[in-house]
Amino acid sequence: MLEQKIIGDYKIIIDCEDYPENPREWGNLTKMICFHRRYNLGDKHNYRHDDYNNWDEMKKDIMKRENVGVILPLYLYDHSGITISTTPFNCPFDSGQIGFIYIRKDTLFKNVGK
C-alpha cells in the first residue's frame, strides 16, 4: 500500500497494481495502428509499415479499408518515459510519428449520432 486516507466516511487506499489490465483491450471507440521497434503500442492489427512508402499512403489505405470517420496521426516522445499525442512534439531527436488513431464511421454514428 502506497497511501491511505480517511475522507469523511470513506477509506481511500492508493496501491500499485501488480498485473494491470491493458486499457486498449476493453471499451474503446478508437483503434490505434502503431509501429515502434522497442515498444508494443496500440491495438492488434494486420498492417505492415514496410508495405507503404510514407505515412500519407498508409493513411489513405486505412481510410479506404476501415471506413474511417475521423483519423489522426500519433506521435511519440521518448525521453525518461513515453508520451503519445496527436500533434507533433518539438524535439525531432526524441520524437516522431508512430502511426494513426481512428474511429470508424459506423462506430461514430452509433455513439455520437449523425
Secondary structure as GFF3:
##gff-version 3
##sequence-region A 1 114
A	DSSP	beta_strand	3	7	.	.	.	ID=ss1
A	DSSP	beta_strand	10	14	.	.	.	ID=ss2
A	DSSP	three_ten_helix	23	25	.	.	.	ID=ss3
A	DSSP	beta_strand	31	34	.	.	.	ID=ss4
A	DSSP	three_ten_helix	49	51	.	.	.	ID=ss5
A	DSSP	alpha_helix	55	66	.	.	.	ID=ss6
A	DSSP	beta_strand	68	78	.	.	.	ID=ss7
A	DSSP	beta_strand	82	85	.	.	.	ID=ss8
A	DSSP	beta_strand	95	104	.	.	.	ID=ss9
A	DSSP	alpha_helix	105	112	.	.	.	ID=ss10
###
